[in-house]
């Protein structure tokens, strides 16, 4: 066998072994959640990585609640007509 084919065969064998081991690990049952399962203390505050998304969601909800309090004509002008003017929709035919 040529050296390149030997390297290819070894690489494929290692990839297959990696896939099988990862699949075996994912098929193991997880421990039931309960006290004493994790050595870490229980979480009391939001995770720092999630905090910006929570704040953005709250800001978005505030904007929507203010938007819903507008009179109907202003609501339509800002919410529908302005968006249609900025993002014009073109009729597209299916590609099939």
N, C-alpha and C positions, 0 to 999 in steps of 0.2 A: 504494500500500500504506500502511496506517496505520503510524504510528511504532512502536506496540507489536508489530505483526507483524514489522516489520523487526528489532527488537531480539530477538524470539523466534527468528527465522530465523538471525540472527548467532550467538546463543547456542547453538543446536543445531549449527550448523556448527563452532563452536569446540569443543563437546563431542565431536563426531564426530572432529575432527582430533586431539584429545587422546587419545581411545581408540585411534585408529589408531597414533599415535606410541608410546604405551605398549606396545601389542601388538607393534609392530616391534622395540622395544628388548628385550622379553622373548623374542623369537624368535631373537635373536642368540646364536651359540654362545659358551659360557663358555670361558675359558682353562683348560687342564689344570693341576691343582695340581702344583706342583713348586718347587724352589728358585729364588729370584729373581723369582717371579711377583708377590709382594706387596712393597711397599716397607717394610712394617711388620716388626718383629722377630718371630720365632716365639713363640707363647704358651707359657709354662711353668707358669703358675698358673691356677686357675679364674677365669673372668670374675667380677667383683664382683656383677653382677646375678644370676648363677646360684648363687653361693655359699650363700644362705639356703635354696634348694631342695635343694641337696646335703646340707646339715646336717639339714634336716627329714627327708629320706629316711633318713639314717643313724639319726636318733632313732626314726623309725617302725620301722625294722628291729630296733632294740634292744627296743622295746616288744613287737613280735611274737615275738621269740625268748624273752623272759621269759614272755609269755603261753603259749607252747607248752610251757614247762617246768612249768606248773601241773598238779596232779592232774586226772584226767578229770572228776570231779564239779564241781570249782571252775571248770574250763575251761568246762563246759557252763553253769553258773550265771551266770558273768560274760559269756561270749561269746554265748550264745543266748538264755537266759531273760531276762536283764537288758535286752538289746537289744529283745526282743519286747515287754517291758513298757513300755519308754520309747517305742518307735516301733511302736504297734499297727498291724498291716496290716488294711486293710479290703478286702473282696472287691469289685472293681469290674467292672462289665460293660463290654464294648467299646462304643464310641460309634457303631458303625455299625448 
